[in-house]
């Protein structure tokens, strides 16, 4: 069978998630696993899109066929800042969740 659901992410991205199952009714664990995998993929895509847009806008003033050394260095540092910030935020969220704060807001 094929089940379809739509999930709106906090990033204002809407994704349609298709749940494939061989049974007439999907098992809750199977559905959760597939939804989590789809959400992880959606968040990764959103992250890379955001980084690409923001860092490109910040670092590349005149697009051309190649990047200058300044533009390359700027893009590298900008991307590293986003990765570091995302890592730090993820650690805080996971810590709060593991301390029992996962059911409510921050």
Number of C-alpha atoms within 10 A of each C-alpha: 10 12 13 10 10 10 14 11 13 8 10 8 11 12 14 11 17 15 18 14 14 8 9 9 10 15 10 9 9 13 17 12 12 16 17 12 12 18 17 12 12 16 15 12 12 16 15 14 12 13 19 15 10 15 19 17 13 13 19 16 9 8 12 8 5 8 14 12 9 11 19 14 13 17 22 13 14 19 18 13 13 17 15 12 12 13 12 12 12 12 12 12 15 14 13 16 14 10 9 10 13 13 8 8 6 8
